[in-house]
């Protein structure tokens, strides 16, 4: 027989099983209420390494007085940062929507 206490216990067990406490080493990401999976953390660390590489390359090109190349690399870096932020917001929205659709018996 399904009782309220059984449902509450099942929900608590599901939340404990599905919770991931991976440390986010993300510099650009903001803290959120939703846990991140390992895949999310790896993807965003790769994004950040690419952005950091573009910033370093733009600084080197500006040092060697290649203004156009430096400006282009800074613009690409800003676009990548914007794409990363949008991607993260979309993923969090999907996770939030998916969580809302879970039945209590899960």
Backbone as CSV, one residue per row, in Angstrom:
resi,resn,N_x,N_y,N_z,CA_x,CA_y,CA_z,C_x,C_y,C_z
1,UNK,0.838,-1.174,0.000,0.000,0.000,0.000,0.893,1.250,0.000
2,UNK,0.557,2.178,-0.847,1.346,3.395,-0.970,0.820,4.424,0.027
3,UNK,1.698,4.844,0.905,1.328,5.865,1.877,2.195,7.098,1.653
4,UNK,1.812,8.148,2.294,2.545,9.404,2.155,3.978,9.254,2.664
5,UNK,4.163,8.539,3.750,5.507,8.365,4.301,6.376,7.533,3.361
6,UNK,5.780,6.516,2.715,6.542,5.724,1.738,6.962,6.579,0.546
7,UNK,6.046,7.420,0.071,6.388,8.295,-1.050,7.487,9.281,-0.668
8,UNK,7.380,9.828,0.528,8.409,10.763,0.979,9.763,10.067,1.111
9,UNK,9.765,8.841,1.601,11.017,8.091,1.736,11.609,7.749,0.364
10,UNK,10.752,7.353,-0.578,11.229,7.058,-1.932,11.798,8.305,-2.595
11,UNK,11.141,9.425,-2.417,11.631,10.672,-2.995,12.970,11.059,-2.379
12,UNK,13.105,10.907,-1.090,14.362,11.229,-0.412,15.482,10.326,-0.923
13,UNK,15.211,9.029,-1.068,16.223,8.097,-1.588,16.596,8.439,-3.028
14,UNK,15.615,8.792,-3.833,15.900,9.166,-5.227,16.780,10.409,-5.288
15,UNK,16.477,11.393,-4.441,17.272,12.613,-4.442,18.693,12.341,-3.978
16,UNK,18.866,11.465,-3.010,20.208,11.126,-2.541,20.975,10.397,-3.635
17,UNK,20.318,9.454,-4.334,20.992,8.709,-5.403,21.356,9.599,-6.576
18,UNK,20.483,10.541,-6.912,20.706,11.342,-8.113,21.566,12.575,-7.857
19,UNK,21.900,12.832,-6.603,22.681,14.037,-6.304,24.157,13.775,-6.573
20,UNK,24.774,14.694,-7.311,26.195,14.615,-7.593,26.865,15.796,-6.921
21,UNK,27.890,15.532,-6.175,28.614,16.607,-5.498,29.973,16.813,-6.154
22,UNK,29.983,16.977,-7.460,31.243,17.201,-8.144,31.653,18.647,-7.935
23,UNK,32.896,18.858,-7.634,33.397,20.217,-7.439,33.526,20.880,-8.797
24,UNK,32.893,21.996,-8.931,32.967,22.729,-10.187,34.209,23.600,-10.167
25,UNK,35.110,23.337,-11.087,36.335,24.118,-11.169,36.164,25.230,-12.183
26,UNK,34.932,25.532,-12.459,34.630,26.506,-13.488,34.860,27.921,-12.983
27,UNK,35.630,28.687,-13.725,35.925,30.065,-13.343,34.791,30.993,-13.743
28,UNK,34.208,30.769,-14.913,33.191,31.672,-15.427,31.789,31.294,-14.971
29,UNK,31.597,30.095,-14.484,30.240,29.668,-14.171,29.808,30.201,-12.818
30,UNK,28.530,30.495,-12.743,27.975,30.955,-11.481,27.474,29.747,-10.706
31,UNK,27.343,29.892,-9.426,26.832,28.796,-8.627,25.344,28.667,-8.870
32,UNK,24.883,27.444,-8.843,23.465,27.220,-9.107,22.916,26.244,-8.085
33,UNK,21.606,26.120,-8.049,20.956,25.210,-7.122,20.943,23.788,-7.649
34,UNK,21.272,23.610,-8.908,21.224,22.298,-9.512,22.620,21.698,-9.559
35,UNK,22.743,20.444,-9.178,24.053,19.820,-9.229,24.493,19.598,-10.677
36,UNK,25.790,19.617,-10.898,26.329,19.418,-12.229,26.864,17.998,-12.346
37,UNK,26.705,17.437,-13.503,27.269,16.117,-13.725,28.727,16.271,-14.131
38,UNK,29.438,15.176,-14.160,30.842,15.213,-14.559,30.990,15.698,-15.988
39,UNK,30.065,15.286,-16.837,30.132,15.680,-18.240,30.006,17.191,-18.378
40,UNK,29.070,17.786,-17.645,28.900,19.243,-17.688,30.174,19.961,-17.247
41,UNK,30.771,19.479,-16.175,31.981,20.118,-15.656,33.114,19.998,-16.665
42,UNK,33.270,18.820,-17.272,34.339,18.621,-18.254,34.129,19.508,-19.470
43,UNK,32.893,19.599,-19.942,32.599,20.426,-21.116,32.920,21.894,-20.831
44,UNK,32.520,22.381,-19.670,32.763,23.787,-19.379,34.231,24.077,-19.067
45,UNK,34.951,23.112,-18.535,36.390,23.308,-18.342,37.084,23.396,-19.695
46,UNK,36.656,22.573,-20.641,37.230,22.643,-21.993,36.917,23.991,-22.627
47,UNK,35.669,24.466,-22.489,35.297,25.793,-22.994,36.225,26.852,-22.409
48,UNK,36.433,26.784,-21.111,37.247,27.800,-20.446,38.703,27.746,-20.883
49,UNK,39.228,26.539,-21.108,40.601,26.431,-21.597,40.746,27.035,-22.993
50,UNK,39.745,26.831,-23.834,39.770,27.417,-25.172,39.713,28.945,-25.082
51,UNK,38.841,29.451,-24.219,38.730,30.904,-24.043,40.039,31.475,-23.511
52,UNK,40.638,30.791,-22.542,41.919,31.249,-21.997,43.008,31.249,-23.075
53,UNK,43.007,30.215,-23.921,43.996,30.158,-25.010,43.809,31.333,-25.970
54,UNK,42.574,31.641,-26.322,42.329,32.779,-27.211,42.767,34.092,-26.570
55,UNK,42.536,34.238,-25.264,42.983,35.462,-24.589,44.507,35.577,-24.581
56,UNK,45.185,34.460,-24.347,46.657,34.480,-24.364,47.167,34.799,-25.760
57,UNK,46.581,34.162,-26.782,47.011,34.431,-28.163,46.762,35.885,-28.547
58,UNK,45.648,36.449,-28.090,45.381,37.855,-28.409,46.375,38.775,-27.705
59,UNK,46.742,38.444,-26.465,47.733,39.259,-25.759,49.093,39.179,-26.451
60,UNK,49.465,37.992,-26.905,50.746,37.832,-27.613,50.725,38.588,-28.930
61,UNK,49.614,38.520,-29.642,49.546,39.233,-30.914,49.562,40.748,-30.705
62,UNK,48.944,41.230,-29.629,49.022,42.657,-29.323,50.442,43.055,-28.914
63,UNK,51.142,42.163,-28.240,52.526,42.438,-27.847,53.409,42.607,-29.076
64,UNK,53.158,41.796,-30.093,53.949,41.884,-31.327,53.348,42.874,-32.326
65,UNK,52.452,43.737,-31.863,51.872,44.835,-32.627,51.028,44.376,-33.828
66,UNK,50.357,43.248,-33.669,49.391,42.794,-34.683,48.002,43.144,-34.156
67,UNK,47.611,44.398,-34.348,46.381,44.913,-33.754,45.131,44.219,-34.306
68,UNK,45.096,44.001,-35.615,43.902,43.390,-36.206,43.714,41.964,-35.708
69,UNK,44.795,41.197,-35.672,44.700,39.818,-35.193,44.295,39.783,-33.724
70,UNK,44.863,40.673,-32.924,44.497,40.733,-31.507,43.036,41.084,-31.320
71,UNK,42.545,42.040,-32.088,41.135,42.431,-31.989,40.216,41.284,-32.415
72,UNK,40.581,40.587,-33.480,39.774,39.454,-33.952,39.732,38.354,-32.901
73,UNK,40.875,38.056,-32.281,40.909,37.011,-31.258,40.109,37.408,-30.018
74,UNK,40.142,38.679,-29.644,39.336,39.136,-28.509,37.849,39.017,-28.831
75,UNK,37.466,39.359,-30.056,36.056,39.217,-30.461,35.616,37.756,-30.446
76,UNK,36.461,36.866,-30.935,36.139,35.429,-30.917,36.005,34.944,-29.476
77,UNK,36.884,35.427,-28.613,36.814,35.037,-27.202,35.501,35.489,-26.575
78,UNK,35.085,36.700,-26.866,33.824,37.197,-26.308,32.632,36.392,-26.836
79,UNK,32.683,36.037,-28.115,31.611,35.206,-28.674,31.576,33.826,-28.013
80,UNK,32.745,33.243,-27.785,32.790,31.939,-27.112,32.257,32.034,-25.688
81,UNK,32.603,33.103,-24.995,32.098,33.290,-23.638,30.581,33.435,-23.633
82,UNK,30.060,34.170,-24.579,28.614,34.332,-24.695,27.937,32.996,-25.009
83,UNK,28.527,32.233,-25.923,27.973,30.911,-26.255,27.988,29.978,-25.049
84,UNK,29.060,30.048,-24.268,29.153,29.202,-23.078,28.059,29.558,-22.080
85,UNK,27.832,30.836,-21.863,26.788,31.265,-20.925,25.400,30.821,-21.397
86,UNK,25.125,30.986,-22.694,23.819,30.595,-23.239,23.636,29.086,-23.132
87,UNK,24.684,28.331,-23.444,24.611,26.873,-23.362,24.327,26.427,-21.937
88,UNK,24.981,27.058,-20.979,24.753,26.684,-19.585,23.325,26.999,-19.153
89,UNK,22.800,28.146,-19.559,21.432,28.497,-19.193,20.427,27.526,-19.811
90,UNK,20.671,27.126,-21.052,19.770,26.179,-21.711,19.801,24.832,-21.002
91,UNK,20.999,24.364,-20.653,21.107,23.073,-19.951,20.417,23.118,-18.593
92,UNK,20.619,24.205,-17.853,19.977,24.310,-16.551,18.456,24.384,-16.681
93,UNK,17.973,25.053,-17.703,16.524,25.122,-17.919,15.962,23.740,-18.245
94,UNK,16.701,22.982,-19.063,16.244,21.619,-19.382,16.225,20.741,-18.141
95,UNK,17.278,20.844,-17.316,17.318,20.041,-16.093,16.178,20.415,-15.163
96,UNK,15.919,21.713,-15.036,14.847,22.171,-14.155,13.499,21.663,-14.656
97,UNK,13.289,21.740,-15.962,12.021,21.274,-16.531,11.876,19.769,-16.349
98,UNK,12.963,19.027,-16.548,12.931,17.583,-16.391,12.642,17.196,-14.950
99,UNK,13.214,17.957,-14.002,12.968,17.654,-12.589,11.507,17.893,-12.213
100,UNK,10.919,18.930,-12.796,9.529,19.235,-12.486,8.583,18.158,-13.008
101,UNK,9.012,17.433,-14.042,8.149,16.417,-14.625,8.250,15.064,-13.914
102,UNK,9.204,14.902,-13.001,9.350,13.627,-12.305,8.190,13.403,-11.354
103,UNK,7.630,12.209,-11.375,6.551,11.928,-10.416,7.133,11.708,-9.010
104,UNK,6.285,11.888,-8.018,6.740,11.706,-6.640,7.124,10.278,-6.344
105,UNK,6.570,9.327,-7.047,6.877,7.921,-6.781,8.261,7.536,-7.247
106,UNK,8.933,8.441,-7.983,10.307,8.148,-8.397,11.223,8.186,-7.192
